[in-house]
């Protein structure tokens, strides 16, 4: 599983043109996004040399949250794009509650779509790539149609975006911590039920049970939960120090360096069994509604609407919770419930990426549009944060804070795939969130201990097994996550594990170990 020539060439170009992947800055003299999208002259248009005499409109699907000002902001960005490359773009949002059903339908060919967001777990990406849904981005194509991306992209992101030696997606160009989830709670509820400051999962459970029992008649649940946010990322993987390697897991506490023989199937572990039983006990206690499995609204939105007393999120979203709830006169708190030995790591850049569909009628113009969206300062920040002064405030230190109309266009509500080094940093971080962010910095996993960047399992020899396992996971995992099986949880878990083994989970794990060993040997 050796690196292919495309990666070597791309890295060479990046090093030569961008100083070995140093952070890109806003162009000299560029201003924050202007609502009027002024005309663009040749001198500030890196794409002026392309023949764009034919006007093209592109359809772009993303997954995320659509604010009430979405269409207006996208039109401002699209008007500027027309000035740059005679191209307009419509950004259609698939809500987080619908992506599992709507996303496959979009790629089935029945929709008019040129550009689409990708993520390893949406689809998943590998399944759609195997089915030919994405346009292959060859060496020649990338050089010609995405010149600015070739200069600005973080080098390691290319390795992570490869699949079976080919490139089908353009990864985001900024990343932050994964595994770094905490809990947000209402201080008035914590005070009302005399719950101490929360430093562990057991203490959080105490808070949830107290609210669930005491607020039955108020209409407020302790926590809303639904299939769009797997709680296992926080209450299983994070707390147990697990890191994903392909579809397998590695326990970061077991050894100093990740080894192929240490990989395991998480569903078969005792920790997963205990997690499922805990979730069943939460469901039984009424922590969330009994029909949570059919929930469609994101838990953060429900928390902000005061329909629940807690939220699960990373530090940036937690900061947003604190600031926005304070504007409503409600004090909320963010707690890190991970143990002192828990590791964090920078999330892979391909966790949010962009692909051109194989059935796009204008793949070249779609590539050029992606190049513009990723690298034009005004367009990138418009799509990321909306109109400066309205949806976000730009400070002198090039940081951003929520603006007076932040809820109408939430920062990075959908444009995760366009996150960039051009974007202003997160501003207005409250002290308690800043302190937890510093804990994440100290716990960041050394890449030498976890050298998996660029590793992708080649399942060409066991595609049928992989497809069946993915299907079983989609059918069963959310039910365990939400405690649906109640007192039958252990029996149902045994049934689930048995079905996975019949489907070939042991074979897939063994092949993952073999391929990962070869990957490490090839890249020493």
DRENVO-125867 format. One record per residue (C-alpha): x, y negated, z. Coordinates in Angstrom, 1 decimal. Layout:
+--------+--------+--------+
:     xx :     yy :     zz :
+--------+--------+--------+
:      X :      Y :      Z :
...
+--------+--------+--------+
END
This chain:
+--------+--------+--------+
:     xx :     yy :     zz :
+--------+--------+--------+
:    0.0 :    0.0 :    0.0 :
:    2.6 :   -2.5 :   -1.1 :
:    2.1 :   -6.2 :   -1.8 :
:    1.3 :   -6.9 :   -5.4 :
:    2.8 :   -9.6 :   -7.6 :
:    0.0 :  -12.0 :   -7.3 :
:    0.7 :  -12.5 :   -3.6 :
:    4.4 :  -13.0 :   -4.1 :
:    3.7 :  -15.6 :   -6.9 :
:    1.1 :  -17.5 :   -4.8 :
:    3.4 :  -17.7 :   -1.8 :
:    6.2 :  -18.9 :   -4.0 :
:    4.0 :  -21.6 :   -5.4 :
:    2.8 :  -22.6 :   -2.0 :
:    6.3 :  -22.8 :   -0.5 :
:    7.6 :  -24.9 :   -3.5 :
:    4.6 :  -27.2 :   -3.7 :
:    3.5 :  -27.6 :   -0.1 :
:    6.5 :  -27.1 :    2.1 :
:    5.9 :  -23.5 :    3.1 :
:    2.3 :  -24.0 :    3.9 :
:    2.5 :  -27.0 :    6.1 :
:   -0.7 :  -28.7 :    7.1 :
:   -2.3 :  -30.7 :    4.3 :
:   -3.2 :  -34.3 :    5.2 :
:   -5.8 :  -36.7 :    3.8 :
:   -4.5 :  -38.4 :    0.6 :
:   -2.8 :  -41.7 :    1.2 :
:   -5.3 :  -44.5 :    1.4 :
:   -8.4 :  -42.2 :    1.4 :
:  -11.3 :  -43.3 :    3.5 :
:  -13.9 :  -41.4 :    5.4 :
:  -16.9 :  -40.2 :    3.3 :
:  -18.9 :  -43.1 :    1.9 :
:  -22.6 :  -42.5 :    1.5 :
:  -22.6 :  -44.3 :   -1.8 :
:  -20.0 :  -41.9 :   -3.3 :
:  -18.0 :  -44.6 :   -5.4 :
:  -16.8 :  -43.9 :   -8.9 :
:  -13.5 :  -42.1 :   -9.2 :
:  -10.6 :  -43.3 :  -11.3 :
:   -8.1 :  -41.1 :  -13.0 :
:   -5.4 :  -42.1 :  -10.6 :
:   -7.1 :  -40.4 :   -7.6 :
:   -8.5 :  -37.4 :   -9.5 :
:   -6.1 :  -34.4 :   -9.6 :
:   -8.6 :  -32.7 :  -11.9 :
:   -8.7 :  -35.4 :  -14.5 :
:   -6.7 :  -33.3 :  -17.0 :
:   -9.4 :  -30.6 :  -17.3 :
:  -11.9 :  -30.6 :  -20.2 :
:  -15.2 :  -31.0 :  -18.4 :
:  -17.1 :  -32.7 :  -21.1 :
:  -19.9 :  -30.3 :  -20.7 :
:  -22.0 :  -31.0 :  -17.5 :
:  -22.6 :  -27.9 :  -15.4 :
:  -24.8 :  -27.3 :  -12.4 :
:  -23.8 :  -24.5 :  -10.1 :
:  -25.8 :  -22.6 :   -7.5 :
:  -23.9 :  -21.9 :   -4.2 :
:  -25.3 :  -19.6 :   -1.5 :
:  -24.0 :  -19.9 :    2.1 :
:  -25.1 :  -18.4 :    5.4 :
:  -25.7 :  -20.7 :    8.3 :
:  -27.9 :  -23.5 :    9.7 :
:  -29.6 :  -26.0 :    7.5 :
:  -30.1 :  -29.4 :    9.1 :
:  -32.9 :  -31.8 :    8.0 :
:  -30.3 :  -34.0 :    6.2 :
:  -28.8 :  -31.1 :    4.3 :
:  -30.2 :  -31.9 :    0.8 :
:  -29.2 :  -35.6 :    1.1 :
:  -25.7 :  -34.8 :    2.2 :
:  -25.1 :  -32.2 :   -0.5 :
:  -26.4 :  -34.7 :   -3.1 :
:  -23.9 :  -37.3 :   -2.0 :
:  -21.1 :  -34.7 :   -2.3 :
:  -22.5 :  -33.5 :   -5.6 :
:  -22.6 :  -37.0 :   -7.0 :
:  -18.9 :  -37.4 :   -6.2 :
:  -18.2 :  -34.0 :   -7.8 :
:  -19.9 :  -35.1 :  -10.9 :
:  -17.5 :  -38.1 :  -11.1 :
:  -14.5 :  -35.8 :  -10.6 :
:  -15.3 :  -32.8 :  -12.8 :
:  -18.8 :  -33.5 :  -14.4 :
:  -20.3 :  -30.7 :  -12.2 :
:  -23.1 :  -30.7 :   -9.7 :
:  -23.8 :  -28.1 :   -7.0 :
:  -26.9 :  -26.9 :   -5.2 :
:  -26.1 :  -25.4 :   -1.8 :
:  -28.8 :  -22.9 :   -0.7 :
:  -28.7 :  -21.7 :    2.9 :
:  -29.5 :  -18.2 :    4.0 :
:  -30.5 :  -18.5 :    7.7 :
:  -28.6 :  -16.4 :   10.2 :
:  -31.8 :  -14.6 :   10.9 :
:  -32.2 :  -13.5 :    7.3 :
:  -28.7 :  -12.7 :    6.0 :
:  -28.9 :   -9.0 :    6.5 :
:  -31.9 :   -8.7 :    4.1 :
:  -31.6 :  -11.8 :    1.9 :
:  -27.9 :  -11.7 :    1.1 :
:  -27.9 :   -8.2 :   -0.7 :
:  -30.9 :   -9.4 :   -2.7 :
:  -29.0 :  -12.5 :   -4.0 :
:  -26.2 :  -10.3 :   -5.1 :
:  -28.5 :   -7.7 :   -6.7 :
:  -28.6 :  -10.0 :   -9.8 :
:  -32.1 :  -11.3 :   -9.4 :
:  -31.0 :  -14.7 :   -8.3 :
:  -29.2 :  -17.4 :  -10.3 :
:  -26.0 :  -17.8 :   -8.3 :
:  -22.4 :  -18.8 :   -9.1 :
:  -20.7 :  -19.1 :   -5.8 :
:  -21.4 :  -17.2 :   -2.6 :
:  -20.0 :  -17.1 :    0.9 :
:  -18.3 :  -13.8 :    2.0 :
:  -17.4 :  -12.3 :    5.3 :
:  -16.2 :   -8.8 :    6.1 :
:  -19.4 :   -8.0 :    8.0 :
:  -21.9 :   -9.6 :    5.6 :
:  -22.9 :   -6.8 :    3.2 :
:  -20.3 :   -5.7 :    4.1 :
:  -17.9 :   -7.5 :    1.7 :
:  -16.2 :   -4.3 :    0.6 :
:  -19.4 :   -2.7 :   -0.4 :
:  -20.4 :   -5.6 :   -2.7 :
:  -16.8 :   -5.7 :   -4.1 :
:  -17.0 :   -2.0 :   -4.9 :
:  -20.3 :   -2.6 :   -6.6 :
:  -18.8 :   -5.2 :   -8.9 :
:  -20.6 :   -8.2 :   -7.4 :
:  -17.6 :  -10.5 :   -7.4 :
:  -15.4 :  -12.0 :  -10.2 :
:  -11.8 :  -10.9 :  -10.0 :
:   -9.4 :  -13.8 :   -9.4 :
:   -6.4 :  -12.9 :  -11.5 :
:   -2.9 :  -14.5 :  -11.4 :
:   -3.5 :  -16.5 :  -14.6 :
:   -7.0 :  -17.5 :  -13.6 :
:   -5.9 :  -18.9 :  -10.2 :
:   -3.0 :  -20.9 :  -11.7 :
:   -5.2 :  -22.5 :  -14.2 :
:   -8.5 :  -23.2 :  -12.4 :
:   -7.5 :  -23.7 :   -8.8 :
:   -4.3 :  -25.7 :   -8.8 :
:   -4.8 :  -27.7 :   -5.6 :
:   -5.8 :  -24.5 :   -3.6 :
:   -2.5 :  -22.9 :   -4.8 :
:   -0.7 :  -25.8 :   -3.2 :
:   -2.6 :  -26.2 :    0.1 :
:   -3.7 :  -22.8 :    1.2 :
:   -2.2 :  -21.3 :    4.4 :
:    0.1 :  -18.5 :    3.2 :
:   -1.1 :  -15.7 :    5.5 :
:   -4.7 :  -16.3 :    4.4 :
:   -3.9 :  -14.8 :    0.9 :
:   -2.8 :  -11.5 :    2.4 :
:   -5.9 :  -11.3 :    4.5 :
:   -8.2 :  -11.9 :    1.5 :
:   -6.8 :   -9.1 :   -0.7 :
:   -8.9 :   -6.0 :   -1.3 :
:   -7.4 :   -2.8 :   -2.9 :
:   -4.6 :   -4.9 :   -4.4 :
:   -6.9 :   -7.4 :   -6.0 :
:   -8.3 :  -10.8 :   -5.1 :
:  -12.1 :  -11.5 :   -5.1 :
:  -12.4 :  -14.3 :   -2.6 :
:  -10.9 :  -17.6 :   -1.6 :
:  -10.5 :  -17.7 :    2.2 :
:  -11.0 :  -20.7 :    4.4 :
:   -8.0 :  -22.8 :    5.2 :
:   -8.4 :  -23.3 :    8.9 :
:   -8.9 :  -20.9 :   11.7 :
:   -9.4 :  -20.7 :   15.5 :
:   -9.7 :  -18.1 :   18.2 :
:  -11.8 :  -15.0 :   18.0 :
:  -12.6 :  -12.9 :   21.1 :
:  -12.8 :  -16.2 :   22.9 :
:  -16.4 :  -16.3 :   23.8 :
:  -17.8 :  -17.6 :   27.0 :
:  -21.2 :  -18.2 :   28.6 :
:  -23.1 :  -21.5 :   28.9 :
:  -25.6 :  -21.8 :   31.7 :
:  -28.0 :  -24.5 :   33.0 :
:  -26.6 :  -26.0 :   36.2 :
:  -30.1 :  -26.7 :   37.6 :
:  -30.9 :  -22.9 :   37.3 :
:  -27.6 :  -21.9 :   38.9 :
:  -28.3 :  -24.3 :   41.8 :
:  -31.9 :  -23.3 :   42.1 :
:  -31.0 :  -19.6 :   42.6 :
:  -27.8 :  -20.3 :   44.6 :
:  -25.5 :  -18.6 :   42.1 :
:  -21.8 :  -19.4 :   42.6 :
:  -19.5 :  -20.5 :   39.7 :
:  -19.5 :  -17.7 :   37.2 :
:  -16.1 :  -16.0 :   36.6 :
:  -17.1 :  -12.4 :   35.6 :
:  -19.7 :  -10.4 :   33.8 :
:  -21.2 :   -9.2 :   37.1 :
:  -21.7 :  -12.8 :   38.2 :
:  -23.3 :  -13.7 :   34.9 :
:  -25.6 :  -10.7 :   35.3 :
:  -26.6 :  -11.9 :   38.8 :
:  -27.5 :  -15.3 :   37.2 :
:  -29.5 :  -13.6 :   34.4 :
:  -31.5 :  -11.4 :   36.8 :
:  -32.2 :  -14.3 :   39.1 :
:  -33.6 :  -16.5 :   36.3 :
:  -35.5 :  -13.5 :   34.7 :
:  -37.2 :  -12.8 :   38.0 :
:  -37.8 :  -16.3 :   39.1 :
:  -38.9 :  -17.9 :   35.8 :
:  -41.5 :  -15.4 :   34.6 :
:  -44.3 :  -17.9 :   34.7 :
:  -42.3 :  -20.9 :   33.4 :
:  -41.9 :  -19.6 :   29.8 :
:  -38.1 :  -19.8 :   30.1 :
:  -36.2 :  -16.6 :   29.6 :
:  -32.8 :  -16.0 :   31.1 :
:  -31.2 :  -15.5 :   27.7 :
:  -32.7 :  -15.0 :   24.2 :
:  -31.0 :  -12.3 :   22.2 :
:  -31.5 :  -11.0 :   18.7 :
:  -29.7 :   -9.0 :   16.0 :
:  -28.0 :  -12.0 :   14.5 :
:  -25.4 :  -12.3 :   17.3 :
:  -24.0 :   -8.9 :   18.4 :
:  -23.4 :   -9.3 :   22.2 :
:  -20.8 :   -6.5 :   22.0 :
:  -18.3 :   -9.1 :   20.7 :
:  -18.4 :  -10.8 :   24.0 :
:  -19.4 :   -8.2 :   26.6 :
:  -17.6 :   -5.2 :   25.1 :
:  -14.8 :   -6.1 :   22.8 :
:  -13.7 :   -9.3 :   24.6 :
:  -13.9 :   -7.9 :   28.1 :
:  -12.1 :   -4.7 :   27.3 :
:   -9.4 :   -6.4 :   25.3 :
:  -10.2 :   -4.6 :   22.1 :
:   -9.0 :   -5.8 :   18.7 :
:  -10.4 :   -4.5 :   15.4 :
:   -8.1 :   -2.7 :   12.9 :
:  -10.3 :   -2.0 :    9.9 :
:  -13.4 :   -0.3 :   11.3 :
:  -11.4 :    1.1 :   14.2 :
:  -10.4 :   -0.5 :   17.5 :
:   -7.2 :   -0.9 :   19.4 :
:   -7.0 :   -1.5 :   23.1 :
:   -4.5 :   -4.4 :   23.6 :
:   -3.8 :   -3.2 :   27.2 :
:   -2.7 :    0.3 :   26.3 :
:    0.7 :   -0.5 :   24.9 :
:    3.0 :   -3.4 :   23.9 :
:    2.6 :   -2.9 :   20.2 :
:   -0.3 :   -1.6 :   18.1 :
:    0.3 :    1.9 :   16.9 :
:   -1.7 :    3.9 :   14.4 :
:   -2.2 :    6.7 :   16.9 :
:   -3.8 :    4.4 :   19.4 :
:   -6.8 :    3.5 :   17.1 :
:  -10.2 :    4.8 :   18.1 :
:  -13.9 :    4.7 :   17.3 :
:  -15.5 :    2.4 :   19.8 :
:  -18.9 :    3.9 :   19.7 :
:  -17.5 :    7.2 :   21.2 :
:  -15.8 :    5.4 :   24.1 :
:  -17.0 :    5.5 :   27.7 :
:  -16.8 :    1.7 :   27.7 :
:  -19.4 :    1.5 :   24.9 :
:  -21.7 :    3.9 :   26.8 :
:  -21.5 :    1.7 :   29.9 :
:  -22.2 :   -1.4 :   27.8 :
:  -25.3 :    0.2 :   26.3 :
:  -26.6 :    1.1 :   29.7 :
:  -26.0 :   -2.4 :   30.9 :
:  -27.9 :   -3.9 :   28.0 :
:  -30.7 :   -1.5 :   28.7 :
:  -30.8 :   -2.7 :   32.3 :
:  -30.9 :   -6.3 :   31.1 :
:  -33.8 :   -5.6 :   28.8 :
:  -35.7 :   -3.8 :   31.5 :
:  -35.2 :   -6.7 :   33.9 :
:  -36.8 :   -9.1 :   31.3 :
:  -33.6 :  -11.0 :   30.5 :
:  -34.9 :  -11.5 :   27.0 :
:  -38.3 :  -11.0 :   25.4 :
:  -39.4 :   -7.4 :   24.8 :
:  -39.7 :   -8.1 :   21.0 :
:  -36.1 :   -9.4 :   20.8 :
:  -35.2 :   -6.9 :   18.1 :
:  -37.5 :   -8.8 :   15.7 :
:  -36.1 :  -12.2 :   16.7 :
:  -35.2 :  -14.6 :   13.9 :
:  -34.1 :  -17.8 :   15.7 :
:  -30.5 :  -18.2 :   16.7 :
:  -30.0 :  -18.0 :   20.5 :
:  -28.1 :  -21.4 :   20.6 :
:  -31.1 :  -23.1 :   19.0 :
:  -33.4 :  -21.5 :   21.6 :
:  -31.1 :  -22.6 :   24.4 :
:  -31.1 :  -26.2 :   23.2 :
:  -34.9 :  -26.1 :   23.0 :
:  -34.9 :  -25.1 :   26.8 :
:  -36.5 :  -21.8 :   26.0 :
:  -33.6 :  -19.9 :   27.6 :
:  -31.2 :  -20.6 :   30.5 :
:  -28.0 :  -19.4 :   28.9 :
:  -26.0 :  -19.2 :   25.6 :
:  -23.1 :  -17.2 :   24.4 :
:  -20.6 :  -19.0 :   22.2 :
:  -17.0 :  -20.1 :   21.5 :
:  -15.6 :  -23.2 :   23.0 :
:  -16.5 :  -25.6 :   20.2 :
:  -20.1 :  -24.6 :   20.2 :
:  -20.1 :  -24.7 :   24.0 :
:  -18.9 :  -28.3 :   23.9 :
:  -21.7 :  -29.2 :   21.5 :
:  -24.2 :  -27.5 :   23.9 :
:  -22.9 :  -29.6 :   26.8 :
:  -22.9 :  -32.9 :   24.9 :
:  -26.3 :  -32.5 :   23.2 :
:  -28.0 :  -31.2 :   26.4 :
:  -26.6 :  -34.1 :   28.4 :
:  -28.3 :  -36.4 :   25.9 :
:  -31.6 :  -34.8 :   27.0 :
:  -30.7 :  -35.2 :   30.7 :
:  -29.8 :  -31.5 :   31.3 :
:  -26.5 :  -30.6 :   32.7 :
:  -25.0 :  -27.3 :   31.4 :
:  -21.7 :  -25.6 :   32.2 :
:  -19.3 :  -23.4 :   30.2 :
:  -17.6 :  -20.4 :   31.9 :
:  -14.9 :  -18.1 :   30.8 :
:  -15.9 :  -14.6 :   32.0 :
:  -12.9 :  -12.8 :   30.5 :
:  -10.4 :  -11.2 :   32.8 :
:   -6.9 :  -12.8 :   33.3 :
:   -5.4 :  -10.0 :   31.2 :
:   -7.6 :  -10.5 :   28.2 :
:   -5.9 :  -11.5 :   24.9 :
:   -7.2 :  -13.8 :   22.2 :
:   -6.0 :  -14.1 :   18.6 :
:   -6.5 :  -16.4 :   15.7 :
:   -9.5 :  -15.2 :   13.7 :
:   -8.6 :  -13.9 :   10.2 :
:   -9.0 :  -16.5 :    7.5 :
:  -11.1 :  -14.2 :    5.3 :
:  -13.8 :  -14.0 :    8.0 :
:  -15.3 :  -16.9 :    6.0 :
:  -14.5 :  -17.1 :    2.3 :
:  -15.9 :  -17.9 :   -1.1 :
:  -16.4 :  -15.7 :   -4.1 :
:  -17.6 :  -16.3 :   -7.6 :
:  -20.2 :  -13.8 :   -8.7 :
:  -19.4 :  -11.4 :  -11.5 :
:  -22.7 :  -12.6 :  -13.3 :
:  -21.9 :  -16.3 :  -13.1 :
:  -22.4 :  -18.0 :  -16.5 :
:  -19.6 :  -20.5 :  -15.6 :
:  -16.9 :  -18.7 :  -13.6 :
:  -14.2 :  -21.2 :  -14.7 :
:  -16.2 :  -24.2 :  -13.6 :
:  -17.2 :  -22.4 :  -10.4 :
:  -13.5 :  -22.0 :   -9.6 :
:  -12.8 :  -25.6 :  -10.4 :
:  -15.7 :  -26.6 :   -8.1 :
:  -14.3 :  -24.5 :   -5.3 :
:  -10.9 :  -26.2 :   -5.8 :
:  -12.6 :  -29.6 :   -5.4 :
:  -14.8 :  -28.6 :   -2.4 :
:  -11.7 :  -27.3 :   -0.6 :
:   -9.3 :  -30.0 :   -1.5 :
:  -11.1 :  -33.3 :   -2.1 :
:  -11.0 :  -35.2 :    1.3 :
:  -14.4 :  -36.9 :    0.9 :
:  -16.3 :  -33.9 :   -0.5 :
:  -14.8 :  -31.4 :    2.0 :
:  -15.6 :  -33.6 :    5.0 :
:  -19.1 :  -34.4 :    3.7 :
:  -19.9 :  -30.8 :    3.4 :
:  -18.3 :  -29.9 :    6.7 :
:  -19.7 :  -32.7 :    8.8 :
:  -22.1 :  -34.9 :    6.9 :
:  -22.0 :  -38.7 :    6.7 :
:  -19.4 :  -40.4 :    8.9 :
:  -21.1 :  -42.8 :   11.3 :
:  -24.4 :  -40.8 :   11.2 :
:  -23.7 :  -37.2 :   11.7 :
:  -20.2 :  -37.5 :   13.2 :
:  -18.0 :  -40.3 :   14.5 :
:  -14.4 :  -40.5 :   13.3 :
:  -12.0 :  -41.7 :   15.9 :
:   -8.7 :  -43.5 :   15.5 :
:   -6.8 :  -40.3 :   16.3 :
:   -8.5 :  -38.5 :   13.4 :
:  -10.8 :  -36.5 :   15.7 :
:  -14.6 :  -36.2 :   15.3 :
:  -17.4 :  -36.4 :   17.8 :
:  -21.2 :  -35.9 :   17.3 :
:  -22.9 :  -38.9 :   15.8 :
:  -26.4 :  -40.3 :   16.5 :
:  -27.9 :  -37.9 :   13.9 :
:  -25.7 :  -34.9 :   14.6 :
:  -28.6 :  -32.5 :   14.9 :
:  -29.8 :  -33.4 :   11.4 :
:  -26.5 :  -32.1 :    9.9 :
:  -24.6 :  -30.0 :   12.5 :
:  -20.8 :  -30.0 :   12.1 :
:  -19.8 :  -26.9 :   10.2 :
:  -23.4 :  -25.7 :   10.4 :
:  -22.9 :  -23.7 :    7.2 :
:  -19.6 :  -24.7 :    5.7 :
:  -17.4 :  -22.3 :    7.7 :
:  -16.0 :  -21.1 :    4.4 :
:  -14.8 :  -24.6 :    3.6 :
:  -13.0 :  -25.2 :    6.9 :
:   -9.8 :  -27.0 :    6.1 :
:   -6.7 :  -28.7 :    7.4 :
:   -8.2 :  -31.9 :    5.9 :
:  -10.9 :  -31.9 :    8.5 :
:  -10.6 :  -34.2 :   11.5 :
:   -9.9 :  -32.3 :   14.7 :
:  -12.5 :  -31.6 :   17.4 :
:  -12.9 :  -34.7 :   19.5 :
:  -14.9 :  -35.4 :   22.7 :
:  -13.9 :  -32.1 :   24.3 :
:  -15.2 :  -32.3 :   27.8 :
:  -12.7 :  -31.4 :   30.6 :
:  -14.2 :  -28.0 :   31.5 :
:  -14.1 :  -26.8 :   27.9 :
:  -10.6 :  -28.2 :   27.4 :
:   -9.4 :  -26.2 :   30.4 :
:  -10.8 :  -23.0 :   28.9 :
:   -9.3 :  -23.8 :   25.5 :
:   -5.9 :  -24.0 :   27.2 :
:   -6.5 :  -20.5 :   28.7 :
:   -7.1 :  -19.2 :   25.2 :
:   -3.8 :  -20.8 :   24.1 :
:   -1.9 :  -19.0 :   26.8 :
:   -3.6 :  -15.7 :   26.0 :
:   -3.0 :  -15.8 :   22.3 :
:   -1.7 :  -12.5 :   21.0 :
:    1.7 :  -12.5 :   19.5 :
:    1.4 :  -11.4 :   15.8 :
:    4.4 :   -9.1 :   16.3 :
:    2.2 :   -7.0 :   18.7 :
:   -0.7 :   -7.0 :   16.3 :
:    0.7 :   -7.0 :   12.7 :
:   -2.5 :   -6.3 :   10.8 :
:   -2.7 :   -9.3 :    8.5 :
:   -3.5 :   -8.1 :    5.0 :
:   -4.4 :   -4.6 :    6.0 :
:   -7.6 :   -3.3 :    4.4 :
:   -8.8 :    0.3 :    4.4 :
:   -8.9 :    1.8 :    0.9 :
:  -12.1 :    4.0 :    1.1 :
:  -12.1 :    5.1 :   -2.5 :
:  -11.6 :    8.7 :   -1.5 :
:  -14.4 :    8.6 :    1.1 :
:  -16.9 :    6.0 :   -0.2 :
:  -19.9 :    8.2 :    0.5 :
:  -18.9 :    8.7 :    4.1 :
:  -18.3 :    4.9 :    4.5 :
:  -21.7 :    4.0 :    3.0 :
:  -23.5 :    6.4 :    5.3 :
:  -21.7 :    5.2 :    8.4 :
:  -22.5 :    1.6 :    7.5 :
:  -26.1 :    2.5 :    7.0 :
:  -26.2 :    4.2 :   10.4 :
:  -24.6 :    1.3 :   12.1 :
:  -27.1 :   -1.1 :   10.7 :
:  -30.0 :    1.2 :   11.8 :
:  -28.8 :    1.8 :   15.3 :
:  -26.4 :   -0.8 :   16.7 :
:  -28.8 :   -3.6 :   17.3 :
:  -31.1 :   -1.4 :   19.2 :
:  -28.3 :   -0.5 :   21.7 :
:  -27.3 :   -4.1 :   21.7 :
:  -30.7 :   -5.1 :   22.9 :
:  -31.5 :   -2.2 :   25.2 :
:  -34.4 :   -1.0 :   23.1 :
:  -34.1 :    2.6 :   24.2 :
:  -34.4 :    2.0 :   27.9 :
:  -34.2 :    5.1 :   30.0 :
:  -33.5 :    7.2 :   26.9 :
:  -30.3 :    5.2 :   26.1 :
:  -27.8 :    7.9 :   26.8 :
:  -29.7 :   10.6 :   24.9 :
:  -30.1 :    8.2 :   21.9 :
:  -26.4 :    7.3 :   22.1 :
:  -25.5 :   11.0 :   21.9 :
:  -27.8 :   11.4 :   18.9 :
:  -26.2 :    8.3 :   17.2 :
:  -22.6 :    9.6 :   17.8 :
:  -23.7 :   13.0 :   16.4 :
:  -25.0 :   11.4 :   13.2 :
:  -21.8 :    9.4 :   12.8 :
:  -19.7 :   12.5 :   13.1 :
:  -21.9 :   14.3 :   10.6 :
:  -21.4 :   11.3 :    8.3 :
:  -17.6 :   11.6 :    8.5 :
:  -16.6 :    9.2 :   11.2 :
:  -13.6 :   11.4 :   12.3 :
:  -12.4 :   11.5 :    8.7 :
:  -12.6 :    7.8 :    8.3 :
:  -10.7 :    7.2 :   11.5 :
:   -8.0 :    9.7 :   10.6 :
:   -7.6 :    8.0 :    7.1 :
:   -7.5 :    4.6 :    8.7 :
:   -4.6 :    5.7 :   11.0 :
:   -2.7 :    7.2 :    8.0 :
:   -3.2 :    4.1 :    5.8 :
:   -2.3 :    1.7 :    8.7 :
:    0.9 :    3.7 :    9.3 :
:    1.9 :    3.4 :    5.7 :
:    1.0 :   -0.3 :    5.7 :
:    3.3 :   -0.9 :    8.7 :
:    6.1 :    1.1 :    7.0 :
:    5.8 :   -0.9 :    3.8 :
:    5.9 :   -4.2 :    5.5 :
:    8.7 :   -3.8 :    8.1 :
+--------+--------+--------+
END
